[in-house]
Amino acid sequence: MSDGDYRCRKCRCRLFCKESSITCHNEKLIDVDHQKQQNECYDRSSNVIFVDDRKINEQWIQQQIDNGEWIKGRLTCPTDNCKARVGCFNFINTEFCHCGKYQLPPIQFNRSKVDLP
């Protein structure tokens, strides 16, 4: 068990690794310092964890996006006994961060549904 993994809050199943998470400005979350996270964009998106759609490392995420035909849908825990809703994806409606300069990543997880590393 790696301590850099995000896990389903309900069943503790591993969802994805910390290195896959990015900010609303498409920067690796592990590279962003605390001071930079205090700006309005990071503060307002603090209830969401974004995952880089260009580097989907988790097969279950890829499979659920493929099943949704790369349009939009829910991401549910891959454990058969759980299936809790942990996030969503939306490749159709492009949203922008609060500063209006950056397009939000289409794959996102709700912080209240996952345990942080």
N, C-alpha and C positions, 0 to 999 in steps of 0.2 A: 504494500500500500504506500503510495507516494503522498507526501504531505503537500504537494503542489497541485492537488486535484480538487476540482469542484465536484460535489456529490449531491445526489438527490436528498433533500431534507427529510423526505418521508421514509425511504428505505436504505439510504446511505450508499446506493449504487454509484460508482464512478461515472461521471458524465463527460468531463473533458479536463484537460490540464491547464494550469495557470498560463502557460506560454501561448495558448490559443486565444486568450482574452485580449481585447483591444478597447481603446477609449472611443468616445463619440467622434473623435478627430482621427480615427484610424491609426492611432499610435499604440504600440505594445503597452499594455497596462503595467507591466513590470518595469518599463523604462521611464514612466512618468513619475516625477518627484511629487512629494506631498504639497509643496507650495503651488505647483501648477494645477493640482487637483482642486484648489480652492476657488478657481474662477467659476463664473456662472454656468458655463456649459457642463463642466464636470459635476458641479453641485446639483444641477437639475436632473442629470441623468444618473445620479448615484444609486437609484433603485433598480438599475438595469446593468447587466453584464453583456457586452457585445462580443461576438466571436467572428474572427476574420473569415469571410466566405471564400476568399481566394486560397485558403489553406485549411480546408476541412479535414482534420486528422482523424476524426471519430467516424467509424463506419455507420453507427446507428443514426447520427445526425444526417449524413449523406443519404442514407436510405429513406429517412422520413421526408427529406426535401425532394428526393426523386419521386416518392409516392405522391407528393403534393404538386408534382410537375413543375417545380421551380417557380411557382406562382406565389402562394401564401398559405400558411397553415400553422397548426400548433405543433410544438415539440413536446413529446411525452417521454417520461422515463422509460428506458429500454427494457427494464425488468418486467417480465410477464405478470408477476403478482402485484405490481405497483401501478404502472401506467399513469402516474401523477403528471399533470401538466406542469412543465418546468420552464417553458419558453415558447417562442414563436419565430416565424420567418416571414418576410414579406419582400419579394423581389419586384412587385408591381408598383406600389405607391411609394415614391421616394420622399422621405422626410428629411428635414435638415435640423441640425443641432440649433440650440438657442441663439447662437451668434449668427446663424444663417450662412456661414461660410463652408460648412462641411455637410456632406450627405451622410446620414446615419447608416451604419452597417445593417444589412437586412436580417442578420441572425442575432437574436437577443434572448437572454435568460433573465427571469425575474429573481432578484436577490432574495426575496422572501421564500422562494421555492428551492433554493440550493444552499448547501453549506459551503462556506468559503474556506480556501486553504489557509 
